[in-house]
């Protein structure tokens, strides 16, 4: 059952564009996926990890789906021959933990909301094999749980479309045109469909991841098939490499945003195995308001500097001294000092001896003058 969900991952990838814990209604970023006729499938989230060491690339994808579809098919172009296996779901939990925000305390002097004498709370958040005669070559066919996986080469998109339909991989007619650029560049393809089961149940919930590995001298994330999407798309991608990575262009979308960048140390488990030799994690998000404008695949290159980026959640605290707000001590101390100074001045003046005023002298008196005459 668990592996059946994985195939659902692949299946969900045709009407869904690459997204990463963002919004529903995608158009498969790393490929294209469709349910069978009269059935529907919706992708509520997609997580993708790209690991590149300069010679080899690995892509691990996991989808969370809902709907009534019990069968679906998915196709993903790859620049070189790929191997496919089931991935480890624990990888994504470890990545989330590695990217978790750091919590820091930030002190302030004057009271804010939540500090006495105010009564509301405020927390701040800081910053190939040769093709067959018919134009299609079958490199390999394998079962992964309920998934039927075919690895193909093709020199003609029409022949590829015909082969897919003849072997139970049902895709829309317009996919033929979308695949032409990959045929021209001699890429290969990984096609997946959910193998028939006696008891058909809808594909729902988080599917087991699919893990693809292929040789590549550049880090590339296939995005061209996302042009098939009819609604705005969101891209979310974890990139593991030796250094911080950045996209070369926007390929028709908004400017990508780095939500995390940094070395992840030496984790154990699935992340430790995948990140061995590529310890620098870069997490990118990007919006595609108009998927029809997507001009190609994402190629990633080393960023200019390995600057760390991580969300910080600040807890604002009022600065205190021995449990007493510093501002209250300062203001109260200032007022006390001023009052003391005034009191001292008054006391000193009250104790100063009073100098009596000088005596007032009356003018001298003269006897009345005798009349002359």
Buried (B, 14 or more C-beta within 10 A) or exposed (E): EEBBBBBBBBBBBBBBBBBBBBBBBBBBBBBBBBBBEEBEBBBBBBBBBBBBBEEBBBBBBBBBBBBEBBBBBBBBBBBBBBBBBBBBBEBBEBBEEBBEEEEEEEEBEEBBEBBEEEEEEEEEEEEBEEBBEBBBBBBBEEEBBBBBBBBBBBBBBEBBBBBBEEBBBBBEEEBBEBBBBBBEEEBBBBBBBBBEEEEEEBBBEBBBBBBBBBEBEEBBBBBBBBBBBEBBBBBBBBBBBBBBBBBEEBBBBEEBEBBBBBBBEEBEEBBBEBBEEBBBBBBBBBBBEEBEEBEBBBBBEBBEEBEEBBEEEBEBEBEEEEEEBBBBBEEEEEEEEEEEEEEEEEEEEEEEEEEEEEEEEEEEEEEEEEEEE
